[in-house]
Amino acid sequence: MIVRLNTDLAAGILGLAFAALLWLPREELGRLSIIFPRAMIIVTVLLSLALMVKAFVKPAARQVEIEGSPLRLVIAIAILFAWWYAIGVLGFLLATAIAFFGFTWFLARIEIPVSARRLVMWVPIMALLIGVFYVAFTEVLSVRLPAGIWS
């Protein structure tokens, strides 16, 4: 499907929506803990506004070709939002393991049927990747990840 789209305007609107999504659920954070996220939200808003101004001053209308199934795209987005929500409920490790495994299966089955043997072969690879992310965030970056039901 080919869509004619002002990409600057679309990117500006998406950027503002993303910044609003990140701004709204702010919890009580320490003064130093909120500095970086707030700065990133402000930068995102400024860049999005600049793109929107450019969209009206010098429009960049392009033909965008969307390949694949729109239904699969919506399902993939829904999986990512479900993962984002589940992290707070189940904790990072459990939610990421479920989402990563399900997302990998969902994407792989588009090309070929996925056997139970192949699913079992993926488990150590996914566990290693999740473990690397967990260690990187908790030990290297000193970020406390949600524990969810484990706390």
Residue pairs with C-beta under 8 A, 6 or more apart in sequence:
1 65
1 66
1 70
2 63
2 64
2 65
2 66
3 63
3 64
3 65
3 66
4 61
4 62
4 63
4 64
5 61
5 62
5 63
5 64
6 55
6 59
6 60
6 61
6 62
7 60
7 61
7 62
7 64
8 51
8 52
8 54
8 55
8 59
8 60
9 51
9 52
9 55
9 56
9 59
11 48
11 51
12 48
12 49
12 50
12 51
12 52
12 55
13 48
13 52
14 48
15 44
15 45
15 47
15 48
15 51
16 45
16 48
16 49
16 52
18 44
19 41
19 44
19 45
19 48
22 37
22 41
22 44
23 41
26 34
29 37
54 60
66 73
72 110
75 106
76 103
76 106
76 107
79 99
79 102
79 103
79 106
80 99
80 103
82 99
83 95
83 96
83 98
83 99
83 103
86 94
86 95
86 98
86 99
87 95
87 96
87 145
87 146
87 148
88 146
88 148
89 95
89 148
89 149
90 98
90 148
90 149
91 145
91 146
91 147
91 148
91 149
91 150
91 151
92 134
92 145
92 146
92 147
92 148
93 130
93 134
93 145
93 150
94 148
94 149
94 150
95 148
96 130
96 133
97 126
97 127
97 130
100 126
100 129
100 130
101 119
101 122
101 123
101 126
104 122
104 126
105 114
105 119
108 114
108 118
134 145
137 143
137 145
138 144
138 145
